[in-house]
Amino acid sequence: MTGRIVTANRLRDGAVVFRTKSGAWSSRVADAALLGEAEAAAALAAAQADAGRQVVVAPYLAEAEAGPDGPVPVEFRERIRAAGPTIGLPGAAQA
């Protein structure tokens, strides 16, 4: 199944986060809700409300496919965001 996931950056620390089915935010792409077009629009609206409450910044939809462990982003940029930094940062996991 191909669908959409909602992603943003957590305002507190800048971490890449993904919106779950329950409406929470997770740093694991595997926890992201894989949504159809109608569901995606509603989830993005809810994510934008979270941005208004200063929980996350710049939420948007990204295309993803169902994988064995959860959604897998389609676009290369989104795969990098999901995997983490590609350079060594102090205290950060490296992809």
N, CA, C and O of each residue as an XYZ file, in Angstrom:
380
protein
N       0.837     -1.184      0.000
C       0.000      0.000      0.000
C       0.878      1.242      0.000
O       1.833      1.333      0.771
N       0.563      2.173     -0.842
C       1.226      3.469     -0.842
C       0.273      4.483     -0.228
O      -0.929      4.456     -0.496
N       0.798      5.355      0.576
C      -0.020      6.367      1.225
C       0.835      7.546      1.637
O       1.871      7.826      1.034
N       0.396      8.216      2.650
C       1.097      9.399      3.155
C       1.346      9.252      4.653
O       0.574      8.618      5.372
N       2.425      9.843      5.095
C       2.699      9.981      6.519
C       2.848     11.470      6.800
O       3.185     12.250      5.910
N       2.594     11.852      8.041
C       2.773     13.241      8.454
C       4.086     13.316      9.214
O       4.325     12.539     10.139
N       4.922     14.244      8.825
C       6.213     14.424      9.479
C       6.417     15.904      9.790
O       5.817     16.778      9.164
N       7.266     16.159     10.757
C       7.576     17.530     11.181
C       8.873     17.469     11.979
O       9.529     16.430     12.043
N       9.226     18.576     12.574
C      10.334     18.616     13.522
C       9.765     19.039     14.869
O       8.964     19.969     14.961
N      10.197     18.337     15.909
C       9.767     18.675     17.263
C      10.407     20.005     17.638
O      11.613     20.186     17.470
N       9.629     20.905     18.129
C      10.128     22.250     18.427
C      11.121     22.248     19.587
O      12.076     23.025     19.590
N      10.902     21.390     20.557
C      11.757     21.359     21.748
C      13.221     21.093     21.435
O      14.109     21.725     22.008
N      13.478     20.135     20.503
C      14.865     19.747     20.247
C      15.213     19.619     18.767
O      16.354     19.300     18.433
N      14.259     19.860     17.882
C      14.520     19.808     16.445
C      14.488     18.421     15.840
O      14.720     18.264     14.642
N      14.203     17.403     16.653
C      14.191     16.027     16.150
C      13.099     15.841     15.092
O      12.031     16.449     15.171
N      13.383     14.998     14.108
C      12.391     14.615     13.116
C      11.373     13.714     13.816
O      11.751     12.770     14.510
N      10.095     14.003     13.635
C       9.038     13.213     14.259
C       7.959     12.864     13.237
O       7.822     13.511     12.199
N       7.202     11.822     13.563
C       6.153     11.298     12.696
C       4.877     11.144     13.509
O       4.906     10.707     14.659
N       3.759     11.506     12.897
C       2.475     11.436     13.587
C       1.951      9.999     13.576
O       1.934      9.339     12.537
N       1.526      9.528     14.746
C       1.020      8.171     14.888
C      -0.501      8.148     14.714
O      -1.133      9.202     14.644
N      -1.082      6.962     14.643
C      -2.543      6.840     14.518
C      -3.263      7.484     15.690
O      -4.367      8.004     15.531
N      -2.645      7.452     16.870
C      -3.284      8.031     18.057
C      -3.158      9.549     18.118
O      -3.744     10.187     18.994
N      -2.393     10.133     17.188
C      -2.209     11.586     17.184
C      -0.993     12.043     17.952
O      -0.745     13.242     18.076
N      -0.228     11.092     18.473
C       1.011     11.431     19.182
C       2.123     11.622     18.143
O       1.924     11.383     16.952
N       3.280     12.052     18.613
C       4.450     12.212     17.753
C       5.523     11.233     18.192
O       5.788     11.097     19.387
N       6.139     10.554     17.244
C       7.189      9.579     17.527
C       8.417      9.890     16.683
O       8.295     10.368     15.556
N       9.578      9.625     17.218
C      10.810      9.810     16.448
C      11.094      8.596     15.567
O      12.067      8.599     14.812
N      10.263      7.560     15.651
C      10.444      6.338     14.850
C       9.463      6.331     13.681
O       8.252      6.370     13.895
N       9.962      6.282     12.462
C       9.095      6.247     11.286
C       8.214      5.001     11.307
O       7.111      5.021     10.760
N       8.675      3.930     11.922
C       7.880      2.702     12.008
C       6.573      2.921     12.770
O       5.615      2.171     12.585
N       6.528      3.939     13.620
C       5.323      4.243     14.402
C       4.344      5.129     13.635
O       3.213      5.323     14.081
N       4.757      5.665     12.498
C       3.918      6.611     11.748
C       2.670      5.928     11.216
O       2.696      4.752     10.853
N       1.586      6.673     11.175
C       0.345      6.188     10.569
C       0.454      6.330      9.058
O       0.738      7.418      8.557
N       0.233      5.246      8.329
C       0.214      5.272      6.864
C      -1.229      5.532      6.451
O      -2.113      4.715      6.710
N      -1.460      6.663      5.812
C      -2.812      7.165      5.591
C      -3.175      7.289      4.127
O      -2.312      7.521      3.281
N      -4.458      7.133      3.832
C      -4.992      7.441      2.516
C      -5.170      8.947      2.387
O      -4.950      9.684      3.349
N      -5.564      9.406      1.215
C      -5.650     10.851      0.953
C      -6.587     11.583      1.914
O      -6.219     12.627      2.453
N      -7.795     11.051      2.137
C      -8.755     11.731      3.014
C      -8.248     11.774      4.450
O      -8.328     12.811      5.110
N      -7.728     10.652      4.932
C      -7.175     10.602      6.289
C      -5.969     11.519      6.421
O      -5.782     12.158      7.456
N      -5.157     11.584      5.385
C      -3.939     12.394      5.415
C      -4.262     13.872      5.569
O      -3.589     14.586      6.312
N      -5.295     14.330      4.867
C      -5.677     15.743      4.969
C      -6.104     16.088      6.392
O      -5.727     17.136      6.915
N      -6.883     15.220      7.018
C      -7.329     15.457      8.394
C      -6.153     15.401      9.368
O      -6.072     16.214     10.288
N      -5.243     14.446      9.170
C      -4.076     14.323     10.047
C      -3.160     15.538      9.909
O      -2.596     16.008     10.897
N      -3.014     16.044      8.688
C      -2.183     17.235      8.486
C      -2.802     18.442      9.179
O      -2.087     19.254      9.768
N      -4.119     18.566      9.114
C      -4.791     19.672      9.806
C      -4.560     19.589     11.308
O      -4.314     20.608     11.953
N      -4.635     18.392     11.869
C      -4.368     18.210     13.297
C      -2.908     18.519     13.613
O      -2.612     19.104     14.655
N      -2.002     18.136     12.732
C      -0.580     18.423     12.929
C      -0.323     19.929     12.883
O       0.498     20.450     13.638
N      -1.021     20.612     12.002
C      -0.870     22.066     11.931
C      -1.381     22.730     13.208
O      -0.859     23.763     13.627
N      -2.407     22.132     13.828
C      -2.866     22.637     15.128
C      -1.778     22.434     16.182
O      -1.579     23.295     17.038
N      -1.071     21.296     16.125
C       0.061     21.075     17.035
C       1.155     22.114     16.803
O       1.806     22.557     17.749
N       1.352     22.499     15.553
C       2.334     23.543     15.248
C       1.897     24.865     15.872
O       2.727     25.623     16.374
N       0.621     25.133     15.839
C       0.097     26.351     16.467
C       0.285     26.352     17.973
O       0.415     27.411     18.586
N       0.300     25.159     18.575
C       0.545     25.027     20.024
C       2.028     24.904     20.336
O       2.406     24.669     21.484
N       2.861     25.060     19.331
C       4.320     25.028     19.446
C       4.856     23.685     19.948
O       5.793     23.627     20.744
N       4.232     22.608     19.459
C       4.720     21.253     19.741
C       5.696     20.836     18.648
O       6.758     20.278     18.925
N       5.317     21.115     17.398
C       6.148     20.796     16.235
C       6.218     22.023     15.337
O       5.486     22.997     15.514
N       7.127     21.943     14.363
C       7.260     23.026     13.399
C       7.216     22.421     11.990
O       7.792     21.362     11.739
N       6.535     23.099     11.094
C       6.493     22.784      9.665
C       6.029     21.363      9.326
O       6.735     20.646      8.617
N       4.862     20.942      9.816
C       4.382     19.618      9.443
C       4.008     19.550      7.960
O       3.539     20.528      7.378
N       4.224     18.383      7.366
C       3.838     18.188      5.968
C       3.635     16.710      5.699
O       3.999     15.864      6.515
N       3.050     16.405      4.548
C       2.809     15.028      4.135
C       3.967     14.529      3.298
O       4.519     15.263      2.478
N       4.328     13.281      3.509
C       5.367     12.627      2.718
C       4.817     11.288      2.228
O       4.108     10.593      2.955
N       5.151     10.941      1.001
C       4.704      9.675      0.439
C       5.494      8.534      1.075
O       6.703      8.636      1.279
N       4.786      7.447      1.382
C       5.422      6.280      1.994
C       4.723      5.014      1.517
O       3.593      5.051      1.029
N       5.417      3.905      1.668
C       4.880      2.589      1.332
C       4.872      1.731      2.589
O       5.656      1.952      3.512
N       3.986      0.759      2.612
C       3.957     -0.182      3.727
C       5.190     -1.077      3.644
O       5.502     -1.628      2.588
N       5.874     -1.212      4.755
C       7.037     -2.094      4.843
C       6.791     -3.141      5.913
O       5.775     -3.081      6.604
N       7.681     -4.083      6.064
C       7.477     -5.148      7.046
C       7.448     -4.643      8.494
O       6.831     -5.266      9.358
N       8.113     -3.519      8.752
C       8.162     -2.972     10.110
C       7.447     -1.642     10.241
O       7.620     -0.943     11.239
N       6.648     -1.283      9.251
C       5.941     -0.001      9.272
C       6.209      0.761      7.993
O       6.843      0.239      7.076
N       5.731      1.995      7.923
C       5.907      2.788      6.702
C       7.371      3.030      6.347
O       8.228      3.179      7.217
N       7.630      3.064      5.036
C       8.963      3.356      4.508
C       8.815      4.536      3.557
O       8.099      4.430      2.561
N       9.473      5.655      3.838
C       9.371      6.807      2.934
C       9.836      6.465      1.524
O      10.773      5.687      1.341
N       9.177      7.050      0.538
C       9.491      6.808     -0.870
C      10.644      7.695     -1.332
O      11.574      7.218     -1.982
N      10.586      8.962     -1.004
C      11.586      9.929     -1.465
C      12.888      9.781     -0.678
O      12.871      9.526      0.526
N      14.003      9.943     -1.363
C      15.323      9.823     -0.756
C      15.487     10.783      0.427
O      15.990     10.397      1.483
N      15.064     12.016      0.244
C      15.173     13.021      1.318
C      14.467     12.536      2.581
O      14.991     12.692      3.685
N      13.296     11.956      2.426
C      12.529     11.493      3.580
C      13.170     10.266      4.220
O      13.076     10.079      5.434
N      13.809      9.443      3.428
C      14.527      8.291      3.993
C      15.679      8.758      4.867
O      15.934      8.189      5.928
N      16.376      9.798      4.417
C      17.463     10.362      5.220
C      16.909     10.947      6.512
O      17.468     10.711      7.583
N      15.818     11.708      6.431
C      15.215     12.299      7.626
C      14.806     11.210      8.614
O      14.975     11.370      9.823
N      14.268     10.100      8.098
C      13.812      9.014      8.966
C      14.979      8.285      9.622
O      14.852      7.804     10.748
N      16.117      8.198      8.928
C      17.265      7.453      9.440
C      18.110      8.261     10.419
O      18.830      7.681     11.232
N      18.037      9.567     10.355
C      18.830     10.388     11.254
C      19.963     11.072     10.525
O      20.125     10.884      9.320
N      20.748     11.859     11.230
C      21.831     12.621     10.609
C      22.819     11.721      9.870
O      23.078     10.592     10.287
N      23.359     12.226      8.787
C      24.344     11.471      8.004
C      25.765     11.842      8.389
O      26.723     11.315      7.823
N      25.906     12.739      9.340
C      27.210     13.114      9.855
C      27.206     12.911     11.363
O      26.145     12.908     11.988
N      28.360     12.744     11.936
C      28.439     12.567     13.378
C      28.222     13.885     14.113
O      28.983     14.837     13.940
N      27.193     13.929     14.920
C      26.916     15.098     15.756
C      27.066     14.686     17.214
O      26.739     13.550     17.557
N      27.540     15.551     18.065
C      27.679     15.200     19.473
C      26.332     14.767     20.055
O      25.360     15.522     20.018
N      26.285     13.554     20.586
C      25.072     13.064     21.236
C      23.978     12.596     20.298
O      22.876     12.306     20.763
N      24.230     12.506     18.978
C      23.201     12.088     18.031
C      23.569     10.760     17.401
O      24.742     10.445     17.198
N      22.530      9.985     17.094
C      22.748      8.724     16.387
C      23.073      9.041     14.928
O      22.505      9.971     14.357
N      23.963      8.292     14.335
C      24.356      8.521     12.950
C      23.756      7.447     12.053
O      23.771      6.266     12.400
N      23.221      7.858     10.883
C      22.622      6.907      9.935
C      23.692      6.140      9.206
O      23.383      5.294      8.367
